[in-house]
Amino acid sequence: MKKRLAIIITHPIQYFSPVFKTLAQHCELHVFYTWGSAAEGQKFDQDFQKEIAWDIPLLEGYSYTFLNNVAKDPGSHQFLGIQNPDIIDKINTFSPHAILVYGWAYKSHLKVLRHYKGKIPVWFRGDSTLLNDMSLWKKTLRKIFLRQIYKNIDKAFYVGTASKAYFLEYGLKESQLVFAPHAVDNNRFAEDKSYQATSLRKELGILEDAILILFAGKFEPRKNPQLLLDAFIEANNKDVHLLLVGNGPLENQLKTAVNDLMLKNNTIGERIHFLDFQNQSEMPVCYQASDLFCLPSQSETWGLAVNEAMAAGKAIIVSNQVGCAADLIKNTENGYIFKDKAQLTLQLKQITSNKNMLPNMGGASRKIIKEWSFETQVTSFMNELERLPHA
């Protein structure tokens, strides 16, 4: 008889649903979506500042329930945004051998962690890191608080090196930690889209032998696209273009900066391009049209766009505040890690001065990312589940 695993998560997410679908082939799985039915389909994204509905299936191949959420302001943006009065009863009816909770910072999720402590194995999945600087008193208070939270957890599945360091800092033992890598659908991003990629470059007016640098994400301070734009302008390498894909609160600021360049007859402005938010089925084309992907975030727990770009075979530049940097970026092998604008500017000059470097780095990226897969993640979950007694 297959073991039963309950998963507690706020809403369907494009990076997790394929994992659930695969898990359901190996165990009796039920996913409890705590945001409620309002999380299904299109919803307004505060960061992108537009309605978003993912164009790949997120609810196929596994059993799930949208729980009743009675929060006055429902959503994953605040602790009180997730309140499910019947969550314990629903879980008990399923009678799982283990519970896997994604994130603790919601009222119902924390309730589950505390309720099932010592009753059945409580597992946790999160990708927080220690990369962000904070004052000593904040660190001390945070440590006291989080050690109390994580006392409720039997196992934590960490996504990478920075994530593991975080869990160890907040009281979990090495024996409680299991590696389950952050992953994307590597095959989908590696699938040949060269025809569409060539068409996109032509639409943007980018010649075949020109180099294209890509940023894809939310135009928000945390993602820091302004830093990349400034460094690109300072590097000023001829025959190098920059494509910024996304939307968000910094959109007008970024476009105004480029328009100002155009008004000054600065030809750099002609090599900077914008595209609105591109859905999941469209993103492989954007990656494959580019030569280099840059994620300049000033705070990023992981950065799954880096996984996507690597699966597409691209060279990578990331800031040292990006969680995946320690695991996925091998300096000079598949890209670079930078600490400030001066270093990013220098790296952009170096990496774009020799176009022949980029395919080799892209090939290295593709090799590195192979082990960071949905299959590896599922194996980690299943190994732990199979170790549990049936009773």
Buried (B, 14 or more C-beta within 10 A) or exposed (E): EBBBBBBBBBBBBBBBBBBBBBBBEBBBBBBBBBBBEEBBEEEEBEBBBEEBEBEEEBBEBBEBBBBBBEBEEBBBEEBEBBBBEEBBEBBBEBEBBBBBBBBBBBBBBBBBBEBBEEEBBBBBBBBBBBBEEEEEEEEEEBEEEBEEBBEBBBBBBBBBBBBBBBBBBBBBEEEBBBBBBBBBBBEBBBEEBEEBBBEBBEEBEBEEEBBBBBBBBBBBBEBBBBBBBBBBBBBBBEEBBBBBBBBBBBBEEBBEBBEEBEEEEEEBBEBBBBBEBBEBEBBBBBBBBBBBBBBBBBBBBBBBBBBBBBBBBBBBBBBEBBBBBBBBBBEEBBBBBBEEBEBBBBBBBBBBEEBEBBEEBBBBBBEBBEEBBBEBBBBBBBEBBEEBEEE
